[in-house]
Amino acid sequence: MNIAIITARGGSKGLPGKNTALLGGRPLIGWTIAAALESGCFDRVIVTSDDPAILETARIEGAEVIERPSSLATDTASSFDALMHAVDEVEQEGTRATTVTLLQPTSPLRRAHHIREAFECLLPEVNGVISAVIPDTHPMKAYRLNEDGFMVGLYDSEAPYRPRQTLPDCCYANGAIYIFRRQALKTGKNFPRDGIVPSLMSATDSIDIDTRDDLLRVEHILRAQHVSTP
């Protein structure tokens, strides 16, 4: 059984009510629910939240819901703990998951095809797939300030001056998709670190909603693309 868990707590500081804020005429969380359902990758699509308004919106959008304990919805609570609480709730019904996918509702431009593409990367030897974006500036070109206030290469003294083509390939997780084999999740108290591969997305599709400006930016993109559904 492949399950999708959408984590959506109620207490957003940067944009209060973020997960139910309207974007393109539908609640923000609705874009992620619709993408998950449309992908055809999941046997169950579940929203976990401590917020009654989010849970009700999720039901209307077609997801199952799990009420999350308030202790797992604080600013310091980890996504891993919230995810595993939902997984445990599902598995108490007697069916064990094969894969567990975390989808964060703040990535509305992550579409159904992105999810399908990520699952295509889940080869037999792979423990998990994380959606990622290639940065405009290679991180090995960064500097740090030493104790005297002088700039020195963050990694080594030569890296900032080397052609980008000679530096190793790199990417950043964009927070949109995390697919893990269930077996890999049971070995620790955090997300697996080994056997993980990226599924690349564009910088635009990787936009994360954290502020009202982010919401307006994505609204503009959707209008430009004449998009009304995931």
C-alpha positions in Angstrom: 0.0 0.0 0.0 1.3 3.4 -1.0 0.1 6.2 1.3 0.5 10.0 1.0 0.6 12.0 4.1 0.0 15.8 3.8 1.1 17.6 7.0 -0.7 20.8 7.7 -0.6 22.3 11.1 -2.7 25.4 11.9 -0.2 27.7 13.5 1.5 29.6 10.7 3.4 32.7 11.8 4.4 34.2 8.4 0.9 33.8 6.9 -1.9 33.1 9.4 -4.4 30.6 8.0 -2.0 29.8 5.2 -3.1 26.2 4.5 -6.7 27.3 3.8 -5.9 30.6 2.1 -7.4 30.8 -1.3 -5.1 30.4 -4.3 -6.6 30.4 -7.8 -10.0 30.0 -6.3 -9.3 27.0 -4.1 -7.7 26.5 -0.7 -3.9 26.2 -0.7 -4.0 22.6 0.7 -6.5 21.7 -2.1 -3.8 21.9 -4.7 -1.7 19.3 -3.0 -4.6 17.0 -2.3 -5.7 17.2 -5.9 -2.2 16.5 -7.2 -1.9 13.5 -5.0 -5.3 12.1 -6.1 -4.7 12.8 -9.7 -1.2 11.2 -9.7 -2.7 7.7 -9.3 0.3 6.8 -7.2 -1.5 6.3 -3.9 -4.0 4.0 -2.3 -4.8 6.5 0.4 -4.3 10.3 0.6 -4.4 11.6 4.2 -4.1 15.0 5.8 -2.9 15.2 9.3 -3.6 18.5 11.2 -4.5 19.9 14.6 -6.7 22.5 13.0 -10.5 21.7 12.6 -10.8 24.2 9.7 -7.9 22.4 7.8 -9.4 19.0 8.5 -12.8 20.0 7.2 -11.3 21.6 4.1 -9.3 18.4 3.5 -12.5 16.3 3.7 -14.2 18.6 1.2 -11.2 18.4 -1.2 -11.4 14.5 -1.1 -8.7 13.5 1.4 -9.0 11.3 4.5 -8.0 13.1 7.7 -6.2 12.3 10.9 -6.4 14.7 13.9 -2.9 15.4 15.1 -2.1 15.8 18.8 -1.3 19.4 19.8 2.1 18.2 21.0 3.0 17.4 17.4 1.8 20.8 16.0 4.2 23.2 17.8 6.9 25.3 16.2 9.5 22.8 17.5 7.7 19.6 16.6 9.4 17.7 13.7 7.8 16.8 10.4 9.1 13.2 11.0 7.2 12.8 14.2 4.0 14.1 12.7 4.4 11.9 9.7 5.0 8.8 11.8 2.1 9.5 14.0 -0.2 9.4 10.9 1.5 6.3 9.6 1.0 4.5 12.9 -2.6 5.5 13.0 -3.1 4.0 9.5 -1.2 0.8 10.3 -3.2 0.2 13.5 -6.1 -0.6 11.1 -4.1 -3.7 10.1 -2.6 -2.8 6.8 1.1 -2.0 6.5 2.4 0.6 4.1 4.9 -0.2 1.4 5.9 3.4 0.7 5.2 6.6 2.7 5.1 9.9 0.9 5.2 13.3 2.6 3.7 16.1 0.7 3.8 19.6 2.1 0.8 21.8 1.2 3.0 24.9 0.8 4.2 23.6 -2.6 1.1 24.2 -4.8 3.1 24.1 -8.1 4.1 20.5 -7.5 1.7 18.7 -9.8 0.6 15.2 -10.4 3.2 14.6 -13.0 6.0 15.6 -10.6 4.8 12.9 -8.2 4.7 10.3 -10.9 8.2 11.3 -12.0 9.5 11.0 -8.5 8.0 7.5 -8.2 9.8 6.5 -11.4 13.1 7.3 -9.5 12.3 4.7 -6.8 14.4 1.9 -8.2 14.9 -1.3 -6.2 18.2 -0.2 -4.6 16.8 3.2 -3.6 15.5 3.9 0.0 13.8 7.2 -0.9 13.3 10.0 -3.4 13.3 13.7 -2.5 12.2 16.4 -4.9 15.0 18.9 -5.5 16.1 22.0 -7.4 19.5 22.9 -8.9 20.7 26.2 -7.3 21.6 29.2 -9.5 24.9 29.5 -7.5 26.9 26.5 -6.6 27.3 26.3 -2.8 31.0 25.5 -3.0 31.5 29.0 -4.4 30.4 30.5 -1.0 32.7 32.2 1.4 32.8 32.4 5.2 34.4 35.0 7.4 37.3 33.9 9.5 38.1 35.1 13.0 39.8 38.2 11.5 36.9 39.1 9.4 38.5 38.0 6.1 36.7 36.1 3.4 37.8 32.5 2.9 36.3 29.7 0.9 33.6 27.9 2.8 34.8 24.5 1.6 38.4 25.3 0.6 40.4 28.2 -0.7 40.2 27.2 -4.4 36.5 26.3 -4.8 35.2 29.9 -5.3 37.5 30.4 -8.2 37.0 27.1 -10.0 34.7 26.9 -13.0 31.3 25.6 -12.1 31.6 22.8 -14.6 34.5 21.3 -12.5 32.5 21.3 -9.3 30.4 18.2 -8.3 26.7 18.2 -9.1 24.5 19.5 -6.3 20.9 20.2 -5.5 18.7 21.4 -2.7 15.6 19.7 -1.4 12.6 21.9 -2.3 10.2 20.4 0.3 7.6 19.3 -2.2 7.9 15.5 -2.3 9.5 13.0 0.1 9.0 9.3 -0.9 10.4 6.7 1.5 10.1 2.9 1.6 8.3 2.0 4.8 11.2 -0.3 5.8 13.7 2.5 5.6 11.5 4.6 8.0 11.6 2.1 10.8 15.3 2.1 11.4 15.6 5.4 13.2 14.0 8.5 14.6 14.5 10.7 11.6 14.2 10.6 7.8 16.7 8.1 6.1 20.0 9.6 5.2 21.3 6.8 2.9 20.1 5.5 -0.4 18.3 8.7 -1.3 18.1 10.1 -4.9 16.7 13.4 -6.2 13.8 14.0 -8.5 14.5 17.4 -10.1 11.9 20.2 -10.4 12.3 23.7 -11.9 12.9 26.7 -9.6 9.4 28.0 -10.5 7.6 24.7 -9.6 9.7 24.6 -6.4 8.2 27.8 -4.9 7.3 27.4 -1.3 4.5 29.5 0.2 5.6 31.1 3.4 4.3 34.7 3.1 1.5 36.6 1.4 4.0 37.8 -1.2 4.7 34.1 -2.1 1.0 33.5 -2.4 0.6 36.5 -4.8 3.6 35.4 -6.8 2.1 31.9 -7.4 -1.3 33.5 -8.1 0.3 35.5 -10.9 2.0 32.4 -12.3 -1.2 30.5 -12.3 -3.0 33.3 -14.2 -0.1 33.5 -16.7 -0.4 29.7 -17.3 -4.2 29.8 -17.4 -4.3 27.1 -14.8 -7.3 26.4 -12.6 -6.6 22.8 -11.6 -3.5 20.8 -10.6 
